[in-house]
Amino acid sequence: MPKNFARFKVVLFDLDGTLIEFKFPVKESRLAMLDFLKKNGYRIDHFVEDMRTQDLIDEAEAEWKVSKEKQQEHSFGELKQSLYRILDDFEFNSIKTSKALPGCLEIVQKISLSGLTAGVVSNTGRGPVISILSECGFLPYLKIVVSRDEVPRMKPSPDGLLEARKLLQAQSDEMLYVGDSVLDIEASRRAGIKCASIASGLHSAGALKNLYPDYMLEKIQDLDAILFGGPN
């Protein structure tokens, strides 16, 4: 279909759970981050294992800001990079068993070959993101890849989506973000970008519907109708 007839000009995707079956050990990664913080003198008694990663980092930053001792020992950027390296290790290990979810490569190919812009905005680190996208064949069809390493804060912050919008010089109403989690819906809403949700990851369809995404997908092929007005 010619680009002029598409409903959106830019389609951005989350990575794990949306394009890729990514068995990431969430609990183990949180425990490793908490153990690192504890060893470096941070109070973690108020932290919980199912805490969002960005919330955990925010709490550590708040403690760093009021501690002159910690500020003398390391910058907050150094602390954050240490935590990111922990996540990178878990992510690189997880991609060994990762694979593209059914139908995802085909829809990304169609988006790109139709003259639209396809991209990825992910909370995963850049090294693991590029590795798995390349291995699964997505990379040639993506105009942009924004990982946590290129932005100040991860989802549910809108920073990644706003960075993609800036780099692509796009308008918010021209963009659609496709994701599998409540974080994706929250980030989209805060960025002023429409969101399509699919229950292919950790969150159930009910949990996603409760946040009222703009589009609820039963399967990734449903994007065809949303983008081009074609059959599901």
SENU-300947 format. One record per residue: x, z, y of N, C-alpha, C, CB in turn; residue in three letters. Coordinates in steps of 0.02 Angstrom, whole numbers, plus 50000, padded with zeros to 5 digits. Glycine has a CB too. Layout:
BEGIN
XZYXZYXZYXZYALA;...
END
This chain:
BEGIN
500425000049941500005000050000500445000050062499525006150000MET;500274996150114500664996150175500665003050208500394991050224PRO;501205004550241501285011150271500735012750321501965011550306LYS;500485007650357499985008850409499335011750381499835002450445ASN;499215010950316498595013350288498655020250256498345008350237PHE;499255022950254499355029450223499085034950268500095030650210ALA;498835040250237498555045850276499095050250305498095049950232ARG;499685050350274500255054150300500865049550297500375060750258PHE;501335050650343501945046750344502525050250308502145045250415LYS;502485056950305503005060950274502695065550222503395065150328VAL;502965065450161502735069950108503335073950085502405065950049VAL;503295080450096503835085050076503605089150016504025089850135LEU;504075090449971503915094049910504335100449905504045089649849PHE;504025105649879504405111349853504765108849791503935117549838ASP;505245112749767505635110549708505385113849644506375112149718LEU;505585120249632505445123349568504705125149562505865129649560ASP;504415123049507503705124049494503275118449521503485130549525GLY;503555114249565503175108649593503435102049565503225108649670THR;504065100549575504375094449547504735095949481504855091349596LEU;504995102049476505435103749420505165109849383506145105149445ILE;505185109549317505055115449275505695119649276504845113549201GLU;505655125149312506255128949330506155136149307506405128549407PHE;506455138149252506355144849225506855149649256506435144749147LYS;506695151649317507145156049355506995163349340507085154649430PHE;507495167349322507385174349305507305178649369507965177049263PRO;506695178749395506565182049459506765189349457505825181349478VAL;506535192949406506665200149402507415201549399506315203149342LYS;507755197849356508475199049348508865197549412508745194749292GLU;508655192349448509005190749511508895196149564508765183949537SER;508295198749567508155204249614508575210349598507395206049613ARG;508615212049535509005217949514509745216949531508925219149439LEU;509995210849523510695209449539510825210149614510895202449515ALA;510345207749655510415208449727510385215749748509865204349763MET;509925219449719509855226549735510485230449714509235229549702LEU;510755228649657511375231949634511945230549682511555229549563ASP;511995224449706512525222749754512435226749819512515215149770PHE;511825227249843511705230949905511865238349896510965230149928LEU;511665241149839511805248149826512555249449824511495250349760LYS;512935245149792513665245949788513995245349856513955240749740LYS;513655242049902513935241249969513625246150019513825234149993ASN;513325251549993513095256950035512425256150068513575258050087GLY;512015251550044511345250550072510845254850034511145243050070TYR;510375257650071509855261650040509335256950009509525266550091ARG;509215257549946508745253049913508165256749881509115248849861ILE;508095263249896507565267049863506865264549881507635274349882ASP;506795261249939506145258849960506035251549939506055259550035HIS;506535248549905506465241649882506105241549815507165238249877PHE;505755236149801505415235349737505625228649706504635235549746VAL;505595228349640505855222549604505485216149621505805223849530GLU;504825216549635504445210449648504415208749723503735211249622ASP;504855211849761504905210449832505105203149843505415215249866MET;504805199949892505005193249909505735193149931504555190249965ARG;506085187949913506805187649928506935188150002507095181149900THR;506545184550043506665184950115506515191850142506225179750150GLN;506015195250115505865202050137506445206750119505215204650104ASP;506735205750061507305209850040507895208850088507525208149968LEU;508025202750106508565201250152508415203950222508685193650156ILE;507785203550243507595206350308507705213850310506855204750323ASP;507545217250256507645224550253508385226250258507335227450189GLU;508795222350223509515223450226509785222150296509885219050175ALA;509525217050328509745215550397509555221150445509445208950420GLU;508955223950436508735229350479509195235450473508005231350463ALA;509405236950412509865242550402510555240950431509925244250327GLU;510785234750422511435232750450511445233450526511595225450430TRP;510895231750558510855231850631510925238850660510205228750654LYS;510735243950624510765250750650511375254650624510125254550633VAL;511805251250587512385254550559513025251650588512395253850482SER;513355255450632513985253050661514525252350607514215257850716LYS;514495256850558514985256550504514935250050465514875262550456GLU;514315248050449514225241750412514415235750455513495241150387LYS;514265236150519514445230650564515195229750569514145231850633GLN;515565235150563516295234750563516565231950497516595241550578GLN;516195233350443516425231150377516305223750366516075235250323GLU;515745221250388515575214250376515025211950424515345213150302HIS;515005205550437514465202750477513845202050433514665195850508SER;513265201450465512665200450425512695193650389512035200850469PHE;512995188650422513065182150390513465182650325513405177250437GLY;513985186750324514385187650264513975191050209515015191850279GLU;513575195950229513145199350180512635194450151512775205250213LEU;512325190450194511825185750170512135180650123511485182150229LYS;512725178250139513055173350096513225176350028513695170750129GLN;513395182750026513525186049962512895186349920513795193249974SER;512335187849952511695188049916511495180949893511135190949961LEU;511635176049935511485169149916511905166849857511605164449976TYR;512525169149854512955167249797512685170149732513675169649809ARG;512395176149736512075179049677511505174549654511815186149691ILE;511095172349701510545167949684510795161249657510105166749745LEU;511325158549688511615152249664511805152749591512225150349706ASP;512115158349571512335159149502511745158849454512715165649494ASP;511205162249472510605162149429510295155149428510095167249454PHE;510295151849486509995145249490510385139949451509935143049563GLU;511045140049458511445135349419511355136449345512185135849438PHE;511285142649324511175144049254510485141649231511235151549240ASN;509985142349276509295140349259509225132749252508815142849311SER;509585128949292509485121649291509745118549226509835118449350ILE;510115122349186510345119749122509765117949077510795124749088LYS;509195121449085508615120149043508035117249083508405126549008THR;508165115049144507625112549187507495105149174507805113649261SER;506885103049190506705095949183506145094349232506485094349109LYS;506075087949246505545085749292504865086949261505635078249310ALA;504395089349301503715090249277503375083449269503315094749326LEU;502915082749222502605076249208502295073049269502075077049154PRO;502455066649280502145062749333502475063449401501445064549339GLY;502925068349408503195069749475503685064349498503555076449475CYS;504125062049455504595056849475504215050449494505095055349419LEU;503695048949457503315042849471502975043149539502795041749416GLU;502695048849558502345049349622502845049249680501915055649626ILE;503425052349670503945052149723504205045049731504525056949706VAL;504295041549676504495034449680503985030349718504605031649610GLN;503345031349703502825027449735502805028849810502145029049705LYS;502875035249829502885037149900503445033449936502965044749908ILE;504045033649907504615030549939504555022949941505255032449902SER;504345019849886504295012649882503715009949923504235010449810LEU;503245014249941502685012249984502875012250058502095016749972SER;503485014350073503715014350142503615021050177503355009150180GLY;503385026050140503325032650168503975036550158502725036450136LEU;504025042350189504615046550184504475052250136504825049150253THR;504885053050086504835058650039505435063250048504795056149965ALA;505315069750041505855074550048505715080950011505975076050121GLY;506205085350009506145091849976506325097350025506595092149912VAL;505925102550027506075108650064506015114450015505595109650127VAL;506575117850003506595122849948506955129249969506925119849887SER;506755134749938507105141049946507735141449903506645146849929ASN;507835136549860508415136449816509035134149855508295131749756THR;509625136249834510245134449867510395127049862510815138449838GLY;510785124449909510905117249912511265114549850511315115549974ARG;511755118149826512115115749767511655114749707512655120649748GLY;511275119849687510805118949631510275113749645510475125549615PRO;510015113349707509495108549723509745101349713509255109449796VAL;510315099749742510585093049736510745091349663511215092249779ILE;511005096249627511185095149557510575093249515511515101349528SER;510035097049520509455095649478509075089449501508985101649477ILE;509045088249566508705082249591509075075949569508665082349668LEU;509725076349568510125070649545510045069549471510865071649563SER;510075074949433510035074549360509355071749338510145081449328GLU;508825073549374508155071449354507945064849386507645076849373CYS;508375061849427508235055149454507865054949519507865051449405GLY;507745060649552507365060749614507765058549676507095067549625PHE;508405059949675508805059549736508775052749771509515061149720LEU;508795047049736508785040649771508145039449812508865035049722PRO;507615043149797506965041949830506825046949885506415042149778TYR;507295051349899507185056649948507575055250012507385063549919LEU;507225055450068507545054350132507915060650156507035052250184LYS;507655066450137507925072750162507855078150110507575074750227ILE;508345082650108508325088650066508535094550109508785087850002VAL;508085099350117508235105350156508205111350109507725106250216VAL;508765114750101508805120650059508835126950102509415120350011SER;508875132750071508935138950109509575139250150508895144950062ARG;510075135350129510725135650162510725132350231511245132450119ASP;510215128450246510195124950311509755128350363509965117950300GLU;509445133850345508965136950391509085144450396508245135550368VAL;508865147550450508965154850458508595159050407508745156950527PRO;507975157050390507575161250346507195156850296507075165550387ARG;507085159650238506735156150185505975156750192506945158950117MET;505615152750153504885153550150504715160650127504575148250101LYS;504195163550156503645160450193503785158750266503065164950191PRO;504395159750289504575157250356504485149650357505315159250375SER;504275146950413504195139650418504845136050434503685138050472PRO;505415139550435506035136650460506225130150424506595141650452ASP;506155129950358506345123950321505925117950339506285125250247GLY;505265119050345504825113550365504945111350436504095115650356LEU;505075116050480505215114250549505875110450555505235120550593LEU;506375112350514507005108750513506905101550489507515112350469GLU;506505100750437506365094050412506005089850465505945094350348ALA;505525092850498505165089250551505635087050606504605093750580ARG;506095091450625506575089750678507045084150657506985095950697LYS;507315084650596507785079650572507455072750564508085081850507LEU;506825072850543506465066550533506135064050597505945067450480LEU;506145068150649505815066450713505085064550701506195060650748GLN;504755068750661504055067450642503595072150681503965068350567ALA;502955070550680502435074850708502115078750651501905070650746GLN;501895084850666501605089150614501015085950580501395095750644SER;500595082450618499995079450587500145073350545499495077650641ASP;500775071150544500985065650501501265068050435501505061450536GLU;501305074750426501665077550369501205081350321502205082250394MET;501395081050258501045084850205501575088450164500605080250161LEU;501455094750149501915098550106501565100150041502155105150141TYR;501895098749986501615099749919501995105449885501655093249877VAL;501635110649864501965116349833501525119749781502165121249885GLY;501835124449746501485127849692501385135349704501865126949627ASP;501575137749764501555144949774501205146849839502265147749774SER;501045153349844500745155949905501245155449963500515163249896VAL;501895155749948502405155050000502355148250033503105156149970LEU;502215143149993502175136350020501575135650067502115131249963ASP;501015138750049500425138550092500565142150158499815141550057ILE;500855148150153500995152050213501485148350259501285158950193GLU;502005145550230502505141950270502195135850304503105139850227ALA;501785132250267501455126350295501015128150354501045122750242SER;500625133450344500155135450397500535137450460499715141250373ARG;501085141050451501475143350509501835137550543501975148650487ARG;501965132250505502295126350534501795121350564502715122850481ALA;501145122550552500645117950577500605111550537500765116350649GLY;500795111850473500815106050429500315107050372501535104850401ILE;499955101850354499465102450300499815103350233499015096250298LYS;499475106950189499765108850125499325106750067499885116450123CYS;499635104050015499295102649952499585107349899499375095149931ALA;499155110949864499375115849815499215113549744499065122649828SER;499675115049699499565113549628499795119549587499945107049608ILE;499385121549539499535127549499499985125749440498885130849475ALA;500585123249455501055121249403501635126049397501305114249416SER;501625131449437502175136249437501935143249419502515136349503GLY;502175148249458502035155249443501335157449463502535159549476LEU;501035154149513500395156349540499815152549509500385155549616HIS;499275156249496498685153249466498295149249518498235158549436SER;497855144849494497435140949540497015145649583496995136049500ALA;496775151049553496365155849591496745159049648496105161149546GLY;497365161049635497775164149687497905159249744498435166649658ALA;498015152949727498145147849778497505146349818498415141349745LEU;496955145649783496315144149817496115149649866495755143049766LYS;496305155849850496135161449894496455160949963496355167949862ASN;496995156849968497325155850032497105149350066498085155750023LEU;496625145850036496315139950065496815134550086495905141950125TYR;497185131850038497615126150055497185120250078498065124149995PRO;497465115550114497085109850137496855105450079497505105650185ASP;497255105050027497085101249968497275105349906497445094249967TYR;496845105149855496995108549792497045103149739496455113849774MET;497625102549708497745097449658497655100249588498445094449666LEU;497325096449545497305098249474497915095449438496655095549441GLU;498155089849462498745086549433499105083049490498555081649376LYS;499745081749481500145078849535499895071849552500885078549515ILE;499585068349505499335061649518498765061649569499095058549454GLN;498465067449582497935067949632498195066249702497625074849633ASP;498845066549711499135064649776498995057349793499895065849776LEU;498915053249742498795046149754498175045149798498695042349687ASP;497635048749782497025048149821497105051049891496445051649786ALA;497465056549897497565059649962497985055250008497905066449954ILE;498495052249980498965048250020498725041150033499635048049987LEU;498435038149982498295031049986497555029349977498685027349936PHE;497145034249962496435032849951496295029549885496165028650005GLY;496785029949840496715026749775496395031349724497385024349750GLY;496335029049663496035033149610496495038849590495865028949549PRO;496205044449564496605050049540497005047849478496165056049524ASN;
END
